Amino acid sequence: MLDVNGWEFVALIVLAVVILGPERLPEYAAKLGRFVRQARDMAEGAKGQLREQMGPEFDDINWKQYDPRQYDPRRIVREALFDPPPDAEDVGVPTPAVVSHDPTLATPYDEDAT
């Protein structure tokens, strides 16, 4: 529930009662409920439309891989920084040749870029 514990939830309710007042709170709670229902109906409508347009391939899609909640930026950065890079042969990417600088030759430059 968005990482909100019980006491924080109670504090939010008390804050809502203080800000909105007890007479307007039911009205805003009803509006919130209607908004949540409309959002859910819109999502189901989009899903139905996508299912209709895609046909039988819709059922073959692994929707869990597209769930943004599975991505943890800290894990992604940690893996990018600390995991050894895959071998170039495994990935199919050609390995760039390492060229050392020869001080006897002039420094190369691009006429169009300078």
MMTF fields as JSON, N, C-alpha, C and O atoms, coordinates in Angstrom:
{
  "mmtfVersion": "1.0.0",
  "mmtfProducer": "UNKNOWN",
  "numBonds": 455,
  "numAtoms": 456,
  "numGroups": 114,
  "numChains": 1,
  "numModels": 1,
  "chainsPerModel": [1],
  "groupsPerChain": [114],
  "chainIdList": ["A"],
  "bondAtomList": [4, 2, 8, 6, 12, 10, 16, 14, 20, 18, 24, 22, 28, 26, 32, 30, 36, 34, 40, 38, 44, 42, 48, 46, 52, 50, 56, 54, 60, 58, 64, 62, 68, 66, 72, 70, 76, 74, 80, 78, 84, 82, 88, 86, 92, 90, 96, 94, 100, 98, 104, 102, 108, 106, 112, 110, 116, 114, 120, 118, 124, 122, 128, 126, 132, 130, 136, 134, 140, 138, 144, 142, 148, 146, 152, 150, 156, 154, 160, 158, 164, 162, 168, 166, 172, 170, 176, 174, 180, 178, 184, 182, 188, 186, 192, 190, 196, 194, 200, 198, 204, 202, 208, 206, 212, 210, 216, 214, 220, 218, 224, 222, 228, 226, 232, 230, 236, 234, 240, 238, 244, 242, 248, 246, 252, 250, 256, 254, 260, 258, 264, 262, 268, 266, 272, 270, 276, 274, 280, 278, 284, 282, 288, 286, 292, 290, 296, 294, 300, 298, 304, 302, 308, 306, 312, 310, 316, 314, 320, 318, 324, 322, 328, 326, 332, 330, 336, 334, 340, 338, 344, 342, 348, 346, 352, 350, 356, 354, 360, 358, 364, 362, 368, 366, 372, 370, 376, 374, 380, 378, 384, 382, 388, 386, 392, 390, 396, 394, 400, 398, 404, 402, 408, 406, 412, 410, 416, 414, 420, 418, 424, 422, 428, 426, 432, 430, 436, 434, 440, 438, 444, 442, 448, 446, 452, 450],
  "bondOrderList": [1, 1, 1, 1, 1, 1, 1, 1, 1, 1, 1, 1, 1, 1, 1, 1, 1, 1, 1, 1, 1, 1, 1, 1, 1, 1, 1, 1, 1, 1, 1, 1, 1, 1, 1, 1, 1, 1, 1, 1, 1, 1, 1, 1, 1, 1, 1, 1, 1, 1, 1, 1, 1, 1, 1, 1, 1, 1, 1, 1, 1, 1, 1, 1, 1, 1, 1, 1, 1, 1, 1, 1, 1, 1, 1, 1, 1, 1, 1, 1, 1, 1, 1, 1, 1, 1, 1, 1, 1, 1, 1, 1, 1, 1, 1, 1, 1, 1, 1, 1, 1, 1, 1, 1, 1, 1, 1, 1, 1, 1, 1, 1, 1],
  "groupList": [{"groupName": "MET", "atomNameList": ["N", "CA", "C", "O"], "elementList": ["N", "C", "C", "O"], "formalChargeList": [0, 0, 0, 0], "bondAtomList": [1, 0, 2, 1, 3, 2], "bondOrderList": [1, 1, 2], "singleLetterCode": "M", "chemCompType": "L-PEPTIDE LINKING"}, {"groupName": "LEU", "atomNameList": ["N", "CA", "C", "O"], "elementList": ["N", "C", "C", "O"], "formalChargeList": [0, 0, 0, 0], "bondAtomList": [1, 0, 2, 1, 3, 2], "bondOrderList": [1, 1, 2], "singleLetterCode": "L", "chemCompType": "L-PEPTIDE LINKING"}, {"groupName": "ASP", "atomNameList": ["N", "CA", "C", "O"], "elementList": ["N", "C", "C", "O"], "formalChargeList": [0, 0, 0, 0], "bondAtomList": [1, 0, 2, 1, 3, 2], "bondOrderList": [1, 1, 2], "singleLetterCode": "D", "chemCompType": "L-PEPTIDE LINKING"}, {"groupName": "VAL", "atomNameList": ["N", "CA", "C", "O"], "elementList": ["N", "C", "C", "O"], "formalChargeList": [0, 0, 0, 0], "bondAtomList": [1, 0, 2, 1, 3, 2], "bondOrderList": [1, 1, 2], "singleLetterCode": "V", "chemCompType": "L-PEPTIDE LINKING"}, {"groupName": "ASN", "atomNameList": ["N", "CA", "C", "O"], "elementList": ["N", "C", "C", "O"], "formalChargeList": [0, 0, 0, 0], "bondAtomList": [1, 0, 2, 1, 3, 2], "bondOrderList": [1, 1, 2], "singleLetterCode": "N", "chemCompType": "L-PEPTIDE LINKING"}, {"groupName": "GLY", "atomNameList": ["N", "CA", "C", "O"], "elementList": ["N", "C", "C", "O"], "formalChargeList": [0, 0, 0, 0], "bondAtomList": [1, 0, 2, 1, 3, 2], "bondOrderList": [1, 1, 2], "singleLetterCode": "G", "chemCompType": "PEPTIDE LINKING"}, {"groupName": "TRP", "atomNameList": ["N", "CA", "C", "O"], "elementList": ["N", "C", "C", "O"], "formalChargeList": [0, 0, 0, 0], "bondAtomList": [1, 0, 2, 1, 3, 2], "bondOrderList": [1, 1, 2], "singleLetterCode": "W", "chemCompType": "L-PEPTIDE LINKING"}, {"groupName": "GLU", "atomNameList": ["N", "CA", "C", "O"], "elementList": ["N", "C", "C", "O"], "formalChargeList": [0, 0, 0, 0], "bondAtomList": [1, 0, 2, 1, 3, 2], "bondOrderList": [1, 1, 2], "singleLetterCode": "E", "chemCompType": "L-PEPTIDE LINKING"}, {"groupName": "PHE", "atomNameList": ["N", "CA", "C", "O"], "elementList": ["N", "C", "C", "O"], "formalChargeList": [0, 0, 0, 0], "bondAtomList": [1, 0, 2, 1, 3, 2], "bondOrderList": [1, 1, 2], "singleLetterCode": "F", "chemCompType": "L-PEPTIDE LINKING"}, {"groupName": "ALA", "atomNameList": ["N", "CA", "C", "O"], "elementList": ["N", "C", "C", "O"], "formalChargeList": [0, 0, 0, 0], "bondAtomList": [1, 0, 2, 1, 3, 2], "bondOrderList": [1, 1, 2], "singleLetterCode": "A", "chemCompType": "L-PEPTIDE LINKING"}, {"groupName": "ILE", "atomNameList": ["N", "CA", "C", "O"], "elementList": ["N", "C", "C", "O"], "formalChargeList": [0, 0, 0, 0], "bondAtomList": [1, 0, 2, 1, 3, 2], "bondOrderList": [1, 1, 2], "singleLetterCode": "I", "chemCompType": "L-PEPTIDE LINKING"}, {"groupName": "PRO", "atomNameList": ["N", "CA", "C", "O"], "elementList": ["N", "C", "C", "O"], "formalChargeList": [0, 0, 0, 0], "bondAtomList": [1, 0, 2, 1, 3, 2], "bondOrderList": [1, 1, 2], "singleLetterCode": "P", "chemCompType": "L-PEPTIDE LINKING"}, {"groupName": "ARG", "atomNameList": ["N", "CA", "C", "O"], "elementList": ["N", "C", "C", "O"], "formalChargeList": [0, 0, 0, 0], "bondAtomList": [1, 0, 2, 1, 3, 2], "bondOrderList": [1, 1, 2], "singleLetterCode": "R", "chemCompType": "L-PEPTIDE LINKING"}, {"groupName": "TYR", "atomNameList": ["N", "CA", "C", "O"], "elementList": ["N", "C", "C", "O"], "formalChargeList": [0, 0, 0, 0], "bondAtomList": [1, 0, 2, 1, 3, 2], "bondOrderList": [1, 1, 2], "singleLetterCode": "Y", "chemCompType": "L-PEPTIDE LINKING"}, {"groupName": "LYS", "atomNameList": ["N", "CA", "C", "O"], "elementList": ["N", "C", "C", "O"], "formalChargeList": [0, 0, 0, 0], "bondAtomList": [1, 0, 2, 1, 3, 2], "bondOrderList": [1, 1, 2], "singleLetterCode": "K", "chemCompType": "L-PEPTIDE LINKING"}, {"groupName": "GLN", "atomNameList": ["N", "CA", "C", "O"], "elementList": ["N", "C", "C", "O"], "formalChargeList": [0, 0, 0, 0], "bondAtomList": [1, 0, 2, 1, 3, 2], "bondOrderList": [1, 1, 2], "singleLetterCode": "Q", "chemCompType": "L-PEPTIDE LINKING"}, {"groupName": "THR", "atomNameList": ["N", "CA", "C", "O"], "elementList": ["N", "C", "C", "O"], "formalChargeList": [0, 0, 0, 0], "bondAtomList": [1, 0, 2, 1, 3, 2], "bondOrderList": [1, 1, 2], "singleLetterCode": "T", "chemCompType": "L-PEPTIDE LINKING"}, {"groupName": "SER", "atomNameList": ["N", "CA", "C", "O"], "elementList": ["N", "C", "C", "O"], "formalChargeList": [0, 0, 0, 0], "bondAtomList": [1, 0, 2, 1, 3, 2], "bondOrderList": [1, 1, 2], "singleLetterCode": "S", "chemCompType": "L-PEPTIDE LINKING"}, {"groupName": "HIS", "atomNameList": ["N", "CA", "C", "O"], "elementList": ["N", "C", "C", "O"], "formalChargeList": [0, 0, 0, 0], "bondAtomList": [1, 0, 2, 1, 3, 2], "bondOrderList": [1, 1, 2], "singleLetterCode": "H", "chemCompType": "L-PEPTIDE LINKING"}],
  "groupTypeList": [0, 1, 2, 3, 4, 5, 6, 7, 8, 3, 9, 1, 10, 3, 1, 9, 3, 3, 10, 1, 5, 11, 7, 12, 1, 11, 7, 13, 9, 9, 14, 1, 5, 12, 8, 3, 12, 15, 9, 12, 2, 0, 9, 7, 5, 9, 14, 5, 15, 1, 12, 7, 15, 0, 5, 11, 7, 8, 2, 2, 10, 4, 6, 14, 15, 13, 2, 11, 12, 15, 13, 2, 11, 12, 12, 10, 3, 12, 7, 9, 1, 8, 2, 11, 11, 11, 2, 9, 7, 2, 3, 5, 3, 11, 16, 11, 9, 3, 3, 17, 18, 2, 11, 16, 1, 9, 16, 11, 13, 2, 7, 2, 9, 16],
  "groupIdList": [1, 2, 3, 4, 5, 6, 7, 8, 9, 10, 11, 12, 13, 14, 15, 16, 17, 18, 19, 20, 21, 22, 23, 24, 25, 26, 27, 28, 29, 30, 31, 32, 33, 34, 35, 36, 37, 38, 39, 40, 41, 42, 43, 44, 45, 46, 47, 48, 49, 50, 51, 52, 53, 54, 55, 56, 57, 58, 59, 60, 61, 62, 63, 64, 65, 66, 67, 68, 69, 70, 71, 72, 73, 74, 75, 76, 77, 78, 79, 80, 81, 82, 83, 84, 85, 86, 87, 88, 89, 90, 91, 92, 93, 94, 95, 96, 97, 98, 99, 100, 101, 102, 103, 104, 105, 106, 107, 108, 109, 110, 111, 112, 113, 114],
  "secStructList": [7, 6, 6, 7, 7, 2, 2, 2, 2, 2, 2, 2, 2, 2, 2, 2, 2, 2, 2, 2, 7, 6, 6, 6, 2, 2, 2, 2, 2, 2, 2, 2, 2, 2, 2, 2, 2, 2, 2, 2, 2, 2, 2, 2, 2, 2, 2, 2, 2, 2, 2, 2, 2, 2, 4, 4, 4, 4, 4, 4, 7, 7, 4, 4, 4, 4, 7, 4, 4, 4, 7, 7, 2, 2, 2, 2, 2, 2, 2, 2, 2, 2, 1, 7, 7, 7, 7, 2, 2, 2, 2, 6, 7, 7, 7, 7, 7, 7, 7, 7, 7, 7, 6, 6, 1, 7, 7, 7, 7, 7, 6, 6, 6, 7],
  "xCoordList": [0.841, 0.0, 0.88, 0.789, 1.713, 2.586, 3.521, 3.929, 3.865, 4.841, 4.386, 5.195, 3.106, 2.554, 2.157, 1.353, 2.732, 2.374, 1.088, 0.518, 0.645, -0.633, -0.699, -1.698, 0.35, 0.323, 0.35, -0.286, 1.066, 1.081, -0.292, -0.733, -0.97, -2.311, -3.285, -4.108, -3.184, -4.041, -3.753, -4.677, -2.477, -2.116, -2.67, -3.111, -2.654, -3.23, -4.735, -5.26, -5.424, -6.868, -7.168, -8.066, -6.418, -6.621, -6.334, -7.067, -5.285, -4.952, -6.059, -6.395, -6.624, -7.719, -8.947, -9.622, -9.241, -10.397, -10.17, -11.094, -8.942, -8.65, -8.708, -9.28, -8.127, -8.086, -9.455, -9.915, -10.108, -11.373, -12.564, -13.568, -12.452, -13.577, -14.468, -14.569, -15.105, -15.925, -17.15, -17.669, -17.62, -18.804, -18.481, -19.338, -17.265, -16.897, -16.137, -15.965, -15.687, -14.893, -15.646, -15.055, -16.916, -17.621, -17.744, -17.664, -17.938, -18.056, -16.749, -16.777, -15.614, -14.328, -13.961, -13.298, -14.373, -14.144, -14.935, -14.44, -16.164, -16.969, -16.342, -16.33, -15.818, -15.156, -13.914, -13.653, -13.169, -11.989, -12.394, -11.743, -13.457, -13.943, -14.381, -14.087, -15.094, -15.514, -14.302, -14.283, -13.296, -12.089, -11.375, -10.925, -11.269, -10.601, -11.378, -10.776, -12.705, -13.521, -13.367, -13.249, -13.369, -13.197, -11.832, -11.724, -10.797, -9.449, -9.379, -8.769, -9.993, -10.005, -10.788, -10.37, -11.919, -12.706, -11.948, -12.013, -11.226, -10.439, -9.329, -9.06, -8.68, -7.62, -8.181, -7.572, -9.309, -9.927, -10.37, -10.257, -10.879, -11.272, -10.077, -10.162, -8.958, -7.741, -7.238, -6.783, -7.319, -6.878, -7.77, -7.275, -9.075, -9.994, -9.756, -9.804, -9.501, -9.234, -7.928, -7.851, -6.929, -5.662, -5.839, -5.276, -6.618, -6.89, -7.624, -7.344, -8.557, -9.328, -8.439, -8.593, -7.515, -6.655, -5.563, -5.198, -5.038, -3.944, -4.411, -3.675, -5.593, -6.103, -5.514, -5.328, -5.213, -4.749, -3.34, -2.969, -2.543, -1.198, -1.218, -0.227, -2.334, -2.439, -2.225, -1.612, -2.73, -2.613, -1.202, -0.851, -0.384, 0.978, 1.982, 3.131, 1.575, 2.497, 2.73, 1.788, 3.979, 4.341, 4.271, 5.224, 3.15, 2.928, 3.772, 3.998, 4.24, 5.05, 6.376, 6.914, 6.913, 8.192, 8.044, 9.047, 6.829, 6.601, 6.144, 5.842, 6.092, 5.642, 6.75, 7.83, 6.507, 7.572, 7.943, 8.992, 7.122, 7.439, 8.589, 9.178, 8.921, 10.002, 11.369, 12.376, 11.428, 12.714, 13.127, 12.402, 14.286, 14.847, 16.082, 17.076, 16.044, 17.188, 18.49, 19.552, 18.427, 19.654, 20.256, 21.475, 19.411, 19.903, 20.485, 21.525, 19.834, 20.309, 21.675, 22.566, 21.851, 23.137, 24.198, 25.329, 23.838, 24.784, 25.262, 26.454, 24.337, 24.712, 25.573, 26.504, 25.268, 26.043, 27.449, 28.389, 27.613, 28.919, 29.798, 31.009, 29.207, 30.01, 30.065, 30.99, 29.119, 29.173, 30.177, 30.249, 30.948, 31.889, 31.119, 30.074, 31.627, 30.916, 30.933, 31.879, 29.908, 29.88, 30.976, 31.411, 31.401, 32.412, 31.86, 30.687, 32.699, 32.262, 31.829, 30.938, 32.458, 32.087, 30.675, 29.944, 30.288, 28.96, 27.88, 26.807, 28.152, 27.157, 27.127, 26.085, 28.255, 28.316, 28.766, 28.629, 29.294, 29.768, 31.262, 32.005, 31.708, 33.147, 33.912, 33.477, 35.036, 35.867, 36.695, 37.388, 36.635, 37.422, 38.908, 39.319, 39.701, 41.144, 41.715, 41.343, 42.609, 43.24, 44.468, 45.382, 44.468, 45.573, 46.297, 45.701, 47.577, 48.34, 48.821, 48.938, 49.09, 49.519, 51.015, 51.827, 51.354, 52.759, 53.175, 52.696, 54.045, 54.397, 55.16, 55.279, 55.675, 56.413, 55.484, 55.9, 54.235, 53.28, 52.476, 52.317, 51.977, 51.125, 49.785, 49.306, 49.202, 47.908, 46.833, 46.721, 46.039, 44.995, 43.851, 43.529, 43.257, 42.099, 41.202, 41.618, 39.971, 38.987, 38.776, 38.392, 39.017, 38.868, 37.437, 37.21, 36.468, 35.063, 34.574, 33.647, 35.192, 34.723, 35.348, 34.83, 36.45, 37.11, 36.807, 37.296],
  "yCoordList": [-1.187, 0.0, 1.242, 2.066, 1.379, 2.531, 2.741, 3.869, 1.659, 1.72, 2.631, 3.363, 2.589, 3.38, 2.408, 1.502, 2.603, 1.71, 2.193, 3.209, 1.479, 1.771, 3.149, 3.851, 3.551, 4.86, 6.005, 7.037, 5.833, 6.863, 6.989, 8.095, 5.862, 5.887, 6.604, 7.403, 6.313, 6.991, 8.49, 9.3, 8.863, 10.283, 10.957, 12.104, 10.261, 10.827, 11.043, 12.054, 10.103, 10.245, 11.421, 12.217, 11.533, 12.655, 13.976, 14.948, 14.017, 15.226, 15.579, 16.753, 14.581, 14.823, 15.359, 16.255, 14.822, 15.308, 16.75, 17.563, 17.077, 18.445, 19.411, 20.494, 19.042, 19.955, 20.09, 21.203, 18.964, 19.003, 19.258, 19.831, 18.844, 18.968, 17.75, 17.136, 17.397, 16.177, 16.269, 15.237, 17.474, 17.574, 17.367, 16.899, 17.707, 17.533, 16.242, 15.866, 15.569, 14.354, 13.248, 12.64, 12.954, 11.904, 12.243, 11.359, 13.528, 13.94, 13.663, 13.141, 14.006, 13.779, 12.293, 11.85, 11.539, 10.096, 9.458, 8.557, 9.929, 9.421, 9.795, 8.985, 11.025, 11.442, 10.581, 10.194, 10.293, 9.439, 8.039, 7.453, 7.513, 6.194, 6.166, 5.214, 7.226, 7.3, 7.392, 6.768, 8.169, 8.3, 6.958, 6.604, 6.216, 4.912, 3.956, 3.214, 3.97, 3.111, 3.487, 2.612, 4.808, 5.246, 4.853, 4.418, 4.999, 4.625, 3.128, 2.704, 2.325, 0.878, 0.512, -0.366, 1.175, 0.902, 1.303, 0.602, 2.43, 2.85, 1.854, 1.542, 1.352, 0.369, -0.922, -1.509, -1.364, -2.582, -2.368, -3.276, -1.161, -0.855, -0.872, -1.393, -0.3, -0.306, -1.73, -2.099, -2.519, -3.913, -4.692, -5.499, -4.454, -5.119, -4.698, -5.523, -3.411, -2.925, -3.517, -3.885, -3.603, -4.2, -5.678, -6.178, -6.378, -7.798, -7.976, -8.909, -7.082, -7.152, -6.891, -7.547, -5.943, -5.597, -6.635, -6.903, -7.222, -8.172, -9.579, -10.345, -9.922, -11.26, -12.277, -11.98, -13.485, -14.56, -14.338, -14.972, -13.445, -13.201, -12.51, -12.544, -11.891, -11.173, -12.105, -11.722, -13.33, -14.278, -14.831, -15.36, -14.717, -15.25, -14.289, -14.667, -13.058, -12.041, -12.258, -12.487, -12.186, -12.265, -10.849, -10.08, -10.511, -9.144, -8.817, -7.643, -9.828, -9.567, -8.906, -8.156, -9.167, -8.56, -7.072, -6.359, -6.578, -5.157, -4.416, -3.224, -5.109, -4.494, -3.582, -4.072, -2.275, -1.368, -1.566, -1.087, -2.253, -2.46, -3.432, -3.475, -4.218, -5.183, -4.535, -5.144, -3.318, -2.662, -1.868, -0.983, -2.188, -1.483, -0.733, -1.367, 0.59, 1.337, 1.024, 1.013, 0.772, 0.453, -0.859, -0.97, -1.859, -3.141, -2.994, -3.581, -2.225, -2.042, -1.366, -1.781, -0.329, 0.37, -0.545, -0.583, -1.284, -2.195, -3.25, -3.547, -3.814, -4.817, -4.213, -4.856, -2.981, -2.352, -2.004, -2.066, -1.638, -1.217, -2.366, -2.352, -3.348, -4.356, -5.705, -6.478, -6.012, -7.285, -7.186, -6.156, -8.232, -8.175, -8.137, -8.775, -7.397, -7.326, -8.681, -9.45, -8.982, -10.273, -10.3, -9.263, -11.499, -11.652, -11.155, -11.363, -10.506, -9.956, -11.058, -10.853, -12.241, -13.335, -13.827, -14.234, -13.787, -14.25, -13.319, -13.771, -12.031, -11.045, -10.847, -10.506, -11.058, -10.856, -9.458, -9.054, -8.721, -7.369, -7.436, -8.031, -6.832, -6.877, -6.071, -4.996, -6.593, -5.92, -4.845, -5.142, -3.59, -2.544, -2.782, -3.237, -2.473, -2.648, -1.515, -0.353, -1.864, -0.872, -0.351, -1.106, 0.95, 1.57, 2.486, 3.392, 2.241, 3.103, 4.315, 4.266, 5.373, 6.617, 6.571, 6.234, 6.911, 6.985, 8.46, 9.238, 8.86, 10.279, 10.824, 12.04, 9.963, 10.468, 10.897, 11.628, 10.455, 10.82, 12.047, 12.313, 12.781, 13.952, 13.485, 12.4, 14.295, 13.967, 14.064, 15.09, 13.012, 13.068, 13.987, 14.094, 14.638, 15.48, 15.471, 15.094, 15.893, 15.894, 17.328, 18.175, 17.62, 18.968, 19.468, 20.64, 18.575, 19.001, 19.236, 20.015, 18.57, 18.691, 19.882, 20.318, 20.419, 21.519, 22.858, 23.873],
  "zCoordList": [0.0, 0.0, 0.0, 0.91, -0.991, -1.175, -0.005, 0.274, 0.682, 1.769, 2.912, 3.482, 3.243, 4.337, 5.442, 5.221, 6.646, 7.74, 8.422, 8.025, 9.424, 10.08, 10.707, 10.551, 11.416, 12.08, 11.069, 11.284, 9.996, 8.956, 8.311, 7.996, 8.112, 7.534, 8.464, 8.018, 9.759, 10.738, 10.743, 10.823, 10.659, 10.629, 9.38, 9.446, 8.242, 7.02, 7.146, 6.681, 7.77, 7.963, 8.887, 8.611, 9.98, 10.908, 10.201, 10.384, 9.404, 8.659, 7.667, 7.508, 7.003, 6.064, 6.787, 6.28, 7.959, 8.729, 9.154, 9.112, 9.564, 10.009, 8.828, 8.952, 7.688, 6.548, 5.888, 5.633, 5.611, 4.897, 5.816, 5.395, 7.029, 7.946, 7.848, 6.785, 8.93, 8.928, 8.016, 7.592, 7.705, 6.849, 5.365, 4.614, 4.93, 3.519, 3.249, 2.089, 4.27, 4.094, 3.339, 2.447, 3.648, 2.881, 1.397, 0.544, 1.096, -0.307, -1.06, -2.175, -0.464, -1.115, -1.157, -2.095, -0.175, -0.2, -1.344, -2.021, -1.554, -2.67, -4.009, -4.936, -4.117, -5.353, -5.622, -6.761, -4.581, -4.735, -5.195, -6.06, -4.622, -5.023, -6.485, -7.208, -6.922, -8.322, -9.256, -10.316, -8.859, -9.674, -9.814, -10.904, -8.722, -8.769, -9.678, -10.453, -9.587, -10.444, -11.918, -12.776, -12.212, -13.596, -14.14, -15.286, -13.335, -13.771, -14.038, -15.019, -13.181, -13.382, -14.64, -15.395, -14.873, -16.076, -17.34, -18.35, -17.29, -18.446, -18.736, -19.896, -17.684, -17.884, -18.468, -19.362, -17.987, -18.532, -19.977, -20.8, -20.293, -21.67, -22.606, -23.718, -22.158, -22.98, -23.161, -24.243, -22.116, -22.21, -23.179, -23.966, -23.123, -24.045, -25.486, -26.399, -25.686, -27.031, -27.578, -28.751, -26.741, -27.153, -27.471, -28.445, -26.656, -26.901, -28.229, -28.982, -28.505, -29.745, -30.962, -31.992, -30.852, -31.981, -32.208, -33.353, -31.139, -31.281, -31.61, -32.232, -31.212, -31.482, -30.525, -29.345, -31.019, -30.138, -29.578, -28.59, -30.195, -29.676, -28.312, -27.583, -27.972, -26.701, -25.517, -24.521, -25.63, -24.521, -24.379, -23.324, -25.434, -25.396, -24.773, -24.546, -24.494, -23.974, -22.488, -21.73, -22.079, -20.664, -20.085, -20.204, -19.463, -18.976, -17.751, -17.458, -17.036, -15.836, -16.177, -15.362, -17.361, -17.72, -17.99, -18.008, -18.202, -18.439, -17.188, -17.248, -16.067, -14.822, -14.275, -13.945, -14.173, -13.715, -12.256, -11.825, -11.49, -10.074, -9.874, -8.794, -10.904, -10.759, -10.903, -10.543, -11.418, -11.652, -10.425, -9.97, -9.902, -8.761, -9.258, -9.612, -9.292, -9.825, -9.098, -9.719, -7.81, -7.069, -7.549, -7.679, -7.815, -8.305, -9.7, -10.001, -10.551, -11.915, -11.921, -12.663, -11.103, -11.037, -10.443, -10.927, -9.393, -8.765, -9.76, -9.829, -10.525, -11.517, -12.617, -13.102, -13.014, -14.082, -13.621, -14.414, -12.351, -11.87, -11.394, -11.616, -10.75, -10.074, -10.772, -10.521, -11.629, -12.329, -13.467, -14.137, -13.694, -14.819, -16.134, -16.26, -17.107, -18.388, -19.076, -18.903, -19.848, -20.552, -21.613, -22.113, -21.936, -22.973, -24.299, -24.609, -25.07, -26.349, -27.299, -28.123, -27.19, -28.074, -27.765, -28.669, -26.477, -26.096, -26.608, -27.008, -26.599, -26.986, -28.493, -29.052, -29.155, -30.587, -30.96, -32.115, -30.015, -30.267, -30.533, -29.752, -31.623, -31.889, -30.85, -30.436, -30.442, -29.448, -30.148, -31.122, -29.664, -30.316, -30.091, -29.024, -31.096, -30.992, -30.139, -30.301, -29.245, -28.389, -29.124, -29.454, -29.37, -30.091, -29.119, -28.536, -28.954, -28.064, -28.849, -30.074, -28.156, -28.784, -29.08, -28.218, -30.297, -30.7, -30.674, -31.5, -29.757, -29.642, -30.841, -30.987, -31.694, -32.858, -33.981, -34.88, -33.945, -34.99, -34.568, -33.377, -35.538, -35.256, -34.696, -35.027, -33.867, -33.274, -34.343, -35.013, -34.514, -35.552, -35.122, -33.939, -36.097, -35.824, -37.053, -38.149, -36.843, -37.913, -38.364, -37.556, -39.631, -40.163, -40.027, -39.726, -40.251, -40.212, -38.791, -38.572, -37.83, -36.442, -35.73, -34.702, -36.25, -35.543, -36.128, -35.632]
}
